[in-house]
Amino acid sequence: MQAVQVSTNQNRVEIPWRAYVALAIGIVCIALSAIWVKWAAVPGPVSAFYRMLIPALILVPWWFAKRPKHLPKQATRLSLLGGVFFAFDLALWNTAILLTSAANSTLFANNAPLWVGLGAWLIFRERLPQRFWWGMAIALIGVVVIMGENVQQLTISRGDLLAISAGGFYAAYLLTTQRARTELDTLTFMTLGIVVSVVILGLMCWIGGFSIVGFSAKTWWSLLGLGLVSHLGGWLAINYALGHIKAATASVSLLGQPVLTALISIPLLNEPLQIFQIVGGSLVIGGIWLVNTQKAASNNKV
């Protein structure tokens, strides 16, 4: 999933090759998220808790050393609320990964652009262009194809349903924090949200009776990789890249994450792709691409 918020600078004329390398590294880092979760083999809220806790141990001291003197109240509240939504997003998605394939869970959890568009239409009464509705229709057809033979019984696996729900919470996170991202610096925005997510996920583990200690070495290494490589490493790499590359270009490039996850899961998780997953996945990504490009086109209008 895309759990990274960044600042952009689209006024640069020359784009250093390091920016493209950083973007590629960032995509690989976040594509590994589902792999780490599968290898950790702990309840979804537990792996999500450590995904947030590990980078928090680094970001919080860094933020205290550089924290601004004044924090806008409204933006701060929105950032904190966003941390709540993001916690539920991760808990659902990490649980979904354990119940379905890494490819399906990552693909369905990346449907946030569709949810964001619908949220903007229903809540903010924004008019959506025809391109959005075409993209959504294509993506929904792709979901039906991925369901395969289950579509005859109008059923969907629990894991796939949780992944789709995770995308909804991520969309709520994006909609809620839209203003906060413009009024807070990146470090402050990330730190505030991540602290709230740690608290919420810790409460989930406590209420659910999930142990957060006593794991095998393989599990600890997987959790460390999830927190340092996928979350913190992916965020730093993509944040650097988007300081040089247009956000519109990068957002489309990030659609490669579910594709890369699907390819990586074949040798690492022994999860070969079925033909209906390939066809349906292509349709879903194509639909999301249409939605992303229509947003980019509207954002580029003068």
C-alpha positions as a printed NumPy array, in Angstrom:
array([[  0.   ,   0.   ,   0.   ],
       [  1.011,   3.89 ,  -0.528],
       [  1.516,   5.049,   3.113],
       [  3.799,   8.002,   2.176],
       [  3.093,  11.727,   2.241],
       [  5.543,  14.038,   0.519],
       [  6.361,  17.607,  -0.329],
       [  6.908,  18.494,  -3.977],
       [  8.862,  21.031,  -5.981],
       [  7.797,  20.985,  -9.596],
       [  9.715,  24.125, -10.657],
       [ 13.03 ,  22.419, -11.292],
       [ 14.04 ,  22.219, -14.925],
       [ 16.794,  19.629, -14.679],
       [ 15.831,  16.349, -13.078],
       [ 18.865,  14.507, -11.643],
       [ 19.139,  10.827, -12.408],
       [ 19.301,  10.2  ,  -8.663],
       [ 15.648,  11.255,  -8.404],
       [ 14.549,   8.478, -10.738],
       [ 16.74 ,   5.993,  -8.894],
       [ 15.213,   7.115,  -5.593],
       [ 11.693,   6.736,  -7.004],
       [ 12.501,   3.218,  -8.197],
       [ 14.009,   2.313,  -4.817],
       [ 10.975,   3.739,  -3.041],
       [  8.596,   1.676,  -5.167],
       [ 10.601,  -1.474,  -4.439],
       [ 10.581,  -0.685,  -0.707],
       [  6.818,  -0.292,  -0.474],
       [  6.247,  -3.253,  -2.809],
       [  7.979,  -5.421,  -0.213],
       [  5.437,  -4.502,   2.488],
       [  3.15 ,  -7.458,   1.829],
       [  6.141,  -9.81 ,   1.742],
       [  7.328,  -8.714,   5.189],
       [  3.805,  -9.075,   6.599],
       [  3.476, -12.606,   5.195],
       [  6.861, -13.602,   6.593],
       [  6.147, -12.076,  10.009],
       [  3.004, -14.24 ,  10.274],
       [  1.563, -12.281,  13.198],
       [ -1.931, -10.745,  13.469],
       [ -2.469,  -7.75 ,  11.211],
       [ -2.702,  -5.147,  14.009],
       [  0.595,  -6.408,  15.462],
       [  2.607,  -6.075,  12.25 ],
       [  0.929,  -2.703,  11.621],
       [  1.884,  -1.599,  15.145],
       [  5.559,  -2.324,  14.55 ],
       [  5.437,  -0.797,  11.081],
       [  4.543,   2.484,  12.804],
       [  6.508,   2.081,  16.052],
       [  9.913,   1.439,  14.477],
       [  9.987,   4.597,  12.326],
       [  8.403,   6.552,  15.201],
       [ 11.462,   5.801,  17.348],
       [ 13.53 ,   7.621,  14.726],
       [ 11.127,  10.361,  13.634],
       [  9.978,  11.568,  17.069],
       [ 13.461,  12.543,  18.368],
       [ 14.229,  14.087,  14.966],
       [ 11.032,  16.126,  15.124],
       [ 11.687,  17.336,  18.674],
       [ 15.082,  18.599,  17.532],
       [ 13.565,  20.514,  14.604],
       [  9.977,  21.138,  15.711],
       [  8.427,  24.453,  14.65 ],
       [  7.536,  27.064,  17.261],
       [  3.93 ,  27.29 ,  16.113],
       [  1.564,  24.575,  14.872],
       [ -1.678,  25.543,  13.096],
       [ -4.476,  24.148,  15.276],
       [ -6.79 ,  23.018,  12.489],
       [ -4.011,  21.378,  10.478],
       [ -2.709,  19.668,  13.611],
       [ -6.142,  18.244,  14.442],
       [ -6.576,  16.994,  10.885],
       [ -3.15 ,  15.362,  10.949],
       [ -3.988,  13.598,  14.216],
       [ -7.34 ,  12.421,  12.84 ],
       [ -5.536,  11.194,   9.753],
       [ -3.357,   9.046,  11.989],
       [ -6.506,   7.304,  13.254],
       [ -7.695,   6.522,   9.726],
       [ -4.235,   5.342,   8.707],
       [ -4.077,   2.979,  11.683],
       [ -7.32 ,   1.294,  10.602],
       [ -6.063,   1.185,   7.02 ],
       [ -2.912,  -0.688,   8.027],
       [ -4.685,  -3.018,  10.459],
       [ -7.19 ,  -4.054,   7.782],
       [ -4.635,  -4.339,   5.011],
       [ -2.121,  -6.36 ,   7.032],
       [ -4.92 ,  -8.706,   8.083],
       [ -6.036,  -9.022,   4.472],
       [ -2.51 ,  -9.994,   3.416],
       [ -2.693, -13.032,   5.705],
       [ -6.077, -14.106,   4.303],
       [ -5.521, -13.656,   0.572],
       [ -2.597, -13.436,  -1.823],
       [ -0.053, -10.642,  -1.561],
       [ -0.958,  -9.631,  -5.112],
       [ -4.707,  -9.335,  -4.456],
       [ -4.359,  -7.559,  -1.117],
       [ -1.933,  -4.972,  -2.493],
       [ -3.97 ,  -4.406,  -5.639],
       [ -7.282,  -3.915,  -3.83 ],
       [ -5.73 ,  -1.725,  -1.131],
       [ -4.426,   0.604,  -3.847],
       [ -7.937,   1.566,  -4.941],
       [ -7.77 ,   4.728,  -2.802],
       [ -7.96 ,   7.107,  -5.825],
       [-11.418,   5.7  ,  -6.573],
       [-12.567,   6.189,  -2.977],
       [-11.076,   9.696,  -2.882],
       [-12.982,  10.64 ,  -6.026],
       [-16.242,   9.268,  -4.661],
       [-15.65 ,  10.995,  -1.339],
       [-15.022,  14.311,  -3.058],
       [-18.225,  13.809,  -5.067],
       [-20.444,  12.774,  -2.151],
       [-19.008,  14.937,   0.626],
       [-17.641,  18.012,  -1.122],
       [-20.059,  17.912,  -4.073],
       [-17.2  ,  18.128,  -6.543],
       [-18.072,  17.475, -10.17 ],
       [-16.101,  14.534, -11.504],
       [-15.093,  14.355, -15.173],
       [-16.209,  11.542, -17.418],
       [-12.688,  10.097, -17.314],
       [-13.132,   9.302, -13.627],
       [-16.326,   7.32 , -14.198],
       [-14.739,   5.387, -17.067],
       [-11.766,   4.603, -14.85 ],
       [-14.002,   3.454, -12.019],
       [-16.079,   1.257, -14.339],
       [-12.956,  -0.41 , -15.75 ],
       [-11.549,  -0.975, -12.254],
       [-14.817,  -2.538, -11.056],
       [-14.836,  -4.869, -14.058],
       [-11.305,  -5.845, -13.092],
       [-12.445,  -6.636,  -9.546],
       [-15.197,  -8.879, -10.918],
       [-12.661, -10.684, -13.117],
       [-10.317, -11.217, -10.152],
       [-13.188, -12.744,  -8.183],
       [-13.157, -15.492, -10.815],
       [-15.597, -18.302, -10.257],
       [-16.796, -16.709,  -6.998],
       [-18.65 , -14.095,  -9.026],
       [-21.257, -16.728,  -9.927],
       [-22.206, -16.969,  -6.245],
       [-21.758, -13.199,  -5.803],
       [-19.188, -13.861,  -3.087],
       [-15.819, -12.308,  -2.387],
       [-13.14 , -13.645,  -0.094],
       [-12.786, -12.101,   3.342],
       [ -9.209, -11.091,   2.611],
       [-10.131,  -9.291,  -0.611],
       [-13.001,  -7.517,   1.153],
       [-10.71 ,  -6.347,   3.956],
       [ -8.201,  -5.055,   1.407],
       [-10.902,  -3.075,  -0.387],
       [-12.03 ,  -1.667,   2.976],
       [ -8.435,  -0.71 ,   3.741],
       [ -8.4  ,   1.343,   0.556],
       [-11.477,   3.16 ,   1.826],
       [ -9.77 ,   4.089,   5.094],
       [ -6.678,   5.238,   3.214],
       [ -8.902,   7.454,   1.084],
       [-10.434,   8.887,   4.282],
       [ -6.888,   9.541,   5.476],
       [ -6.037,  11.384,   2.256],
       [ -9.232,  13.449,   2.285],
       [ -8.873,  14.348,   5.963],
       [ -5.226,  15.384,   5.778],
       [ -5.392,  17.236,   2.456],
       [ -5.279,  20.635,   4.152],
       [ -2.816,  19.544,   6.829],
       [ -0.259,  18.538,   4.196],
       [ -0.219,  22.103,   2.834],
       [  0.083,  23.849,   6.208],
       [  2.526,  21.55 ,   8.008],
       [  6.055,  20.628,   7.003],
       [  6.55 ,  17.012,   5.97 ],
       [  8.393,  15.942,   9.131],
       [  5.749,  17.43 ,  11.437],
       [  2.885,  16.002,   9.405],
       [  4.39 ,  12.519,   9.376],
       [  5.387,  12.54 ,  13.048],
       [  1.997,  13.664,  14.36 ],
       [  0.167,  11.062,  12.311],
       [  2.558,   8.253,  13.109],
       [  2.355,   8.808,  16.886],
       [ -1.443,   8.609,  16.809],
       [ -1.265,   5.489,  14.638],
       [  1.07 ,   3.813,  17.13 ],
       [ -1.341,   4.542,  19.991],
       [ -4.421,   3.328,  18.077],
       [ -2.697,   0.172,  16.847],
       [ -1.363,  -0.515,  20.34 ],
       [ -4.924,  -0.284,  21.676],
       [ -6.1  ,  -2.657,  18.939],
       [ -3.486,  -5.2  ,  19.995],
       [ -4.467,  -4.839,  23.655],
       [ -8.223,  -5.092,  23.013],
       [ -7.731,  -8.012,  20.635],
       [ -5.485,  -9.816,  23.118],
       [ -2.596,  -9.989,  20.636],
       [  0.88 , -10.483,  22.047],
       [  3.503,  -7.996,  20.849],
       [  6.524,  -9.888,  22.196],
       [  7.961, -13.391,  22.192],
       [  8.409, -13.771,  18.429],
       [ 10.894, -15.846,  16.478],
       [ 13.998, -14.29 ,  14.932],
       [ 12.384, -14.501,  11.477],
       [  9.374, -12.534,  12.694],
       [ 11.501,  -9.833,  14.314],
       [ 13.611,  -9.416,  11.183],
       [ 10.454,  -9.208,   9.089],
       [  8.956,  -6.548,  11.358],
       [ 12.217,  -4.619,  11.259],
       [ 12.206,  -4.774,   7.473],
       [  8.58 ,  -3.635,   7.404],
       [  9.264,  -0.604,   9.587],
       [ 12.692,   0.452,   8.343],
       [ 12.756,  -0.635,   4.702],
       [  9.143,  -0.432,   3.561],
       [  7.849,   2.48 ,   5.639],
       [ 10.756,   4.731,   6.579],
       [ 13.009,   3.831,   3.64 ],
       [ 10.17 ,   4.024,   1.132],
       [  9.027,   7.382,   2.512],
       [ 12.514,   8.931,   2.432],
       [ 13.24 ,   7.701,  -1.101],
       [  9.925,   8.825,  -2.581],
       [ 10.018,  12.113,  -0.686],
       [ 13.418,  12.863,  -2.208],
       [ 12.232,  11.849,  -5.681],
       [  9.164,  14.07 ,  -5.524],
       [ 11.391,  16.991,  -4.658],
       [ 12.554,  16.774,  -8.277],
       [  9.943,  14.812, -10.249],
       [  6.43 ,  16.047, -10.987],
       [  3.871,  14.508,  -8.645],
       [  1.695,  13.543, -11.624],
       [  4.528,  11.505, -13.13 ],
       [  5.408,   9.872,  -9.829],
       [  1.798,   9.003,  -8.947],
       [  1.411,   7.032, -12.159],
       [  4.803,   5.371, -11.578],
       [  3.645,   4.28 ,  -8.118],
       [  1.006,   2.126,  -9.801],
       [  3.891,  -0.229, -10.411],
       [  3.807,  -1.191,  -6.726],
       [  1.04 ,  -3.835,  -6.945],
       [  2.579,  -5.185, -10.144],
       [  5.982,  -5.507,  -8.5  ],
       [  4.457,  -7.076,  -5.384],
       [  2.703,  -9.656,  -7.558],
       [  5.952, -10.516,  -9.353],
       [  8.011, -10.671,  -6.15 ],
       [  5.455, -12.899,  -4.432],
       [  5.898, -15.615,  -7.061],
       [  9.426, -16.69 ,  -5.986],
       [  9.383, -15.403,  -2.39 ],
       [  5.915, -16.577,  -1.32 ],
       [  5.262, -19.287,  -3.903],
       [  2.082, -17.509,  -5.024],
       [  1.845, -18.004,  -8.803],
       [ -0.559, -15.703, -10.61 ],
       [ -3.687, -17.079, -12.255],
       [ -4.832, -15.792, -15.625],
       [ -7.898, -14.097, -14.105],
       [ -5.617, -12.259, -11.652],
       [ -3.429, -11.005, -14.486],
       [ -6.348,  -9.86 , -16.644],
       [ -8.36 ,  -8.429, -13.745],
       [ -5.318,  -6.794, -12.19 ],
       [ -4.462,  -5.115, -15.479],
       [ -7.993,  -3.734, -15.692],
       [ -7.91 ,  -2.436, -12.113],
       [ -4.546,  -0.731, -12.624],
       [ -5.761,   0.683, -15.934],
       [ -8.852,   2.104, -14.253],
       [ -6.829,   3.652, -11.437],
       [ -4.432,   5.082, -14.025],
       [ -7.34 ,   6.812, -15.745],
       [ -8.438,   8.304, -12.424],
       [ -4.914,   9.451, -11.557],
       [ -4.268,  10.989, -14.967],
       [ -7.565,  12.888, -14.954],
       [ -6.599,  14.354, -11.576],
       [ -3.171,  15.243, -12.922],
       [ -4.725,  16.897, -15.965],
       [ -7.084,  18.978, -13.832],
       [ -4.247,  19.963, -11.492],
       [ -2.122,  21.123, -14.406],
       [ -4.735,  23.542, -15.751],
       [ -3.787,  27.209, -15.378]])
